[in-house]
């Protein structure tokens, strides 16, 4: 259960304030972050810039339908130039599959007069975190308005209870999730032959 301050609760209930989103994805193996906002202008949070130009459209939180809900958190981007394709199919260091993702909601005063300590057109300083997890997948689709959308899916802790899939064991994936772990450095096509001894070693 999320705990919010009385002031944030009052801001959320005030029709003079409109909500907006911040989405942060990263770091990937190249130590890069993707930070976007649904505001019509760039903004900053925790001294980091969030860009408005990538078409962050909407987020879809999981809808609880049972005690063990398996739905995921979705983030939609308008991507007519297929910018996000490179983050999944491009150079391994730039890929964002499996990296951290965080989504926050902020509130902006659309009134011309100050309210709750926020000037007209100003942004309330308190944000609410709505998702923290990992990028699970991404896919393109075209909506009814013939817009090209890219949907990033955040992993759900309940999503894999009934799923069956092969375990990712690539060298790049392991290095991305567990830096410094070299256990899969030689487990790929064309690698050197190695001998693995199981059990207790006697010298």
C-alpha positions in Angstrom: 0.0 0.0 0.0 1.4 3.4 -1.0 1.6 6.1 1.6 1.2 9.7 0.3 1.4 13.0 2.2 -1.7 15.0 3.0 -0.5 17.8 0.7 0.0 15.4 -2.2 -3.5 14.0 -1.6 -4.9 17.5 -1.7 -3.1 18.2 -4.9 -4.4 15.0 -6.5 -8.0 16.0 -5.6 -7.6 19.5 -6.8 -9.0 20.0 -10.4 -6.6 22.9 -10.9 -3.7 20.3 -11.1 -3.1 18.0 -14.1 -1.1 14.9 -13.9 1.9 14.0 -16.1 4.3 11.0 -16.4 8.0 10.5 -16.1 9.6 7.3 -17.4 13.2 6.3 -16.8 14.8 3.3 -18.4 18.4 2.3 -17.7 21.3 2.0 -17.3 22.0 -0.4 -20.2 25.5 -1.9 -20.7 26.6 1.4 -22.3 25.6 3.2 -19.0 22.9 5.1 -20.9 19.6 6.2 -19.6 16.4 6.9 -21.5 14.3 9.6 -19.7 11.0 10.9 -21.1 8.1 13.0 -20.0 4.5 13.3 -21.2 4.7 17.1 -20.6 4.8 19.3 -23.8 8.2 20.6 -22.6 11.4 19.2 -21.2 11.6 19.0 -17.4 14.0 17.8 -14.7 13.7 15.4 -11.8 16.5 14.6 -9.3 18.7 16.9 -11.4 18.2 14.7 -14.5 16.6 15.9 -17.7 13.4 14.3 -19.0 12.7 14.9 -22.7 9.3 15.7 -24.2 10.2 14.9 -27.8 9.9 11.1 -27.9 6.1 10.9 -27.7 5.4 9.4 -24.4 1.6 8.9 -24.7 0.3 6.7 -21.9 1.0 4.1 -19.2 -1.3 1.2 -18.4 -1.0 -0.2 -14.9 -2.0 -3.7 -14.1 -5.6 -4.2 -13.3 -6.1 -6.4 -10.2 -8.5 -9.2 -11.1 -7.4 -11.9 -8.7 -5.0 -12.4 -5.8 -2.4 -13.7 -8.3 -2.7 -11.2 -11.1 -0.4 -11.8 -14.0 -0.9 -8.6 -16.0 2.0 -6.3 -16.7 2.8 -2.6 -16.7 2.8 -1.0 -20.2 4.2 2.2 -21.5 3.2 3.5 -24.9 5.3 5.8 -27.1 4.5 7.4 -30.5 7.4 6.1 -32.6 6.8 6.7 -36.4 10.6 6.8 -37.0 11.1 3.4 -35.2 13.6 4.9 -32.8 13.0 2.2 -30.2 13.7 -0.6 -32.6 17.4 0.0 -32.1 17.1 -0.4 -28.3 15.9 -4.0 -28.8 17.7 -5.1 -32.0 20.7 -2.8 -32.2 24.2 -3.1 -30.6 24.2 -5.2 -27.5 25.5 -2.4 -25.3 22.5 -0.2 -26.2 19.8 -2.7 -25.7 17.3 -2.1 -22.9 15.8 -5.6 -22.5 16.1 -6.6 -18.9 17.3 -3.2 -17.6 15.6 -1.2 -14.9 12.5 0.8 -15.6 10.8 3.4 -13.3 7.6 5.4 -13.9 6.5 8.3 -11.8 3.4 10.6 -11.8 3.8 14.4 -11.2 1.3 17.2 -11.0 1.4 20.7 -12.6 -0.7 23.7 -11.6 -2.8 24.7 -14.6 -4.3 27.6 -12.6 -2.9 31.2 -13.0 -2.8 31.6 -9.2 -0.6 29.8 -6.7 -2.2 26.8 -5.0 -0.8 24.4 -2.4 2.5 26.4 -2.5 2.9 26.0 -6.2 3.0 29.0 -8.6 0.7 29.1 -11.6 2.1 26.8 -14.2 4.5 25.3 -11.7 5.2 21.7 -10.9 4.5 20.2 -7.4 7.7 19.0 -5.9 6.4 15.6 -4.7 6.1 12.7 -7.1 4.5 9.4 -6.8 6.2 6.2 -8.0 3.8 3.9 -9.8 6.2 1.3 -11.2 9.7 0.0 -10.5 10.9 -3.1 -12.3 12.6 -4.3 -15.4 11.9 -4.1 -19.2 10.4 -7.4 -20.2 9.6 -6.9 -23.9 8.7 -4.3 -26.5 6.6 -4.4 -29.7 5.2 -2.2 -32.4 1.5 -1.9 -33.3 -0.7 0.5 -35.3 -3.7 2.0 -33.6 -7.1 2.9 -35.3 -5.7 6.4 -36.0 -2.9 4.8 -38.1 -0.3 5.9 -35.6 2.8 3.8 -35.1 3.1 3.0 -31.4 5.8 1.2 -29.5 4.8 -0.5 -26.3 7.4 -1.2 -23.6 6.3 -3.9 -21.2 7.5 -3.9 -17.6 8.0 -7.3 -15.9 5.3 -8.3 -13.4 6.4 -10.3 -10.3 3.4 -12.5 -10.9 3.7 -12.7 -14.7 5.8 -15.9 -14.9 3.9 -18.1 -12.4 2.3 -20.2 -15.2 4.7 -19.4 -18.1 7.2 -21.8 -19.6 10.2 -20.4 -21.5 13.8 -21.1 -22.0 16.3 -19.4 -19.6 18.4 -16.7 -21.2 22.0 -17.7 -20.9 23.8 -15.4 -23.2 27.1 -13.8 -22.2 25.7 -10.2 -22.8 22.5 -10.8 -20.8 24.4 -12.1 -17.8 26.9 -9.3 -17.9 24.0 -6.8 -18.1 22.1 -8.3 -15.1 25.1 -9.4 -13.0 28.2 -7.3 -13.8 31.4 -9.1 -13.0 29.9 -12.6 -13.4 32.0 -14.5 -16.0 30.3 -17.9 -15.7 28.9 -17.7 -19.2 31.9 -16.1 -21.0 32.7 -19.3 -22.8 29.1 -20.6 -23.3 28.3 -19.6 -26.8 28.7 -20.9 -30.3 32.4 -20.9 -31.4 33.7 -20.7 -27.9 36.6 -22.6 -26.5 36.1 -26.1 -25.2 36.1 -26.1 -21.4 35.8 -28.8 -18.8 33.4 -28.4 -15.8 33.9 -30.6 -12.8 30.8 -31.1 -10.6 30.9 -32.0 -6.9 33.8 -31.9 -4.5 37.3 -31.3 -5.9 40.1 -33.5 -4.6 43.6 -32.3 -5.2 
